[in-house]
């Protein structure tokens, strides 16, 4: 799948029925971090979720327990915006459900393409593969 250079944000959301229409909620952080502005019009692309497109392999489900699963997997490529710096000076990006990806060498405000190198239950580590997006 090709991802447009015009991509402003990427998040997972549930499609919900509301009266005579359906709604996809945009996370507040997408407005607060400046990626989107309330009242503006955007083009929206919908991509089937992981559970709907692939059968999970035994290795991807082993040792994860019954709780919420991390929204990323090792080797996954993501486009993220660095929102903060950690105590060690590493970049911090947040994705679905506020899940944290630590990106060493990245600075606040940068939009970078990363490869997820390590995944834990409450955070992941990503390596920058392309800067200044």
N, C-alpha and C positions, 0 to 999 in steps of 0.2 A: 504494500500500500504506500502510495506517495503522500507525504504531508506537505501542505502548502507553506511557503515562507510567510504567508499572511496569518498563520495560526496565532491567535491571541492567548488562548488558554485551552487546557485540556483537563477534564474532570469527569467522573462518573456520576450519573444521576438516575433516579427512578422516574419513569413516566407515570404520572398520576392523573386520574380522572378528576375534573373539577367542573361540576355542572354539565354544560353542553360541550365542553372542550377538554383538552388534555394539557397538562403543564409539566415542564421540566424546570426544576428550581436551580438557579445559579448560586453557587456558594458565595456568601458574603465576602470572603477574602478576595474573590476575583474583582469585586468592585473596589474594595478597600486598598488593594495593592496597585490599582491603576490600570489593570489589564482591560477592564470594561467600564463603561459609564452607564448608569441607569438612564433610561429614556432613549438611548441610541438604538439603532436597528443593526442587527448582525445576521450573517448567513450562518445557518446551523447544519452540521452534518451529524448524522446518527450512525454509530457503529455498534454492532451487536456486542454484548458483554462477553467476557471470557466463558462463563458458564453456558452460554448459548451457542458458542462457536466451536469449542474444543472439549473433548472428554479429558478430564484431569488424569495425568499419569500417576502411577503409584508413588514415584519419587516426589512429585509436587504436593501430594497430600499427606505423606508420611510425617509423623512427629509434629503436626501443626495443631493438634487438639481440636476442640469444638468451637473455639472463639472466632472472632473476625480474622480473616486472612489478610496478610499484607497485600496492598494493591499493586505490587510490583514483583517481578521475578528476576533472578540473576540472568544477566545477558540481555535484558530488555533495554531498548533504546527509548529515551524520553527527552522531550523538550521541556525545560523547567526555567523558572525565574528565581534567582537567589533573593530571598526575602530578609535574611538575617545572617549574622555571623555567630558561630559557636564559641565556646570558651577557648578552644585551641586556634581560633581564627579561620576555621573552615566555613565555607558557604553552607547555608541551610535553605533548602527548598521544601515546600509543602505541596503534597498532591492530594488525592482523594482522602476524605475523612480526616484531613489534617496530618496525614502520615508524613513523617520527616525523612528527607533524603539529604545526607551529608555529602557535600561536594568539595573536597580539598582543592585549594587554589582558586576558588571562585569568589567574586566580590559581590556585595549587595547591589542589586539593580541589574546585574548581568542576566541575559537570557542565553542559556547554553544547551547544547545537545549533549546528553550524557549516556553512558552505558552503565547499568546497574551491575555492580561487582559483588556486592554482599547484601543479603537480606536477613534481617532479624524481625522478631514479632513487632517491635515498636519503632524501628528505624531501618534505613538502608544506607549504603554507601554507593556513590556513583562517581565515575571518572569522566572528566570533560573530554569529549571527542571533537567538539566544534564550538567555538566561542562567538560572541557578538551576533546573535541571531535577531 
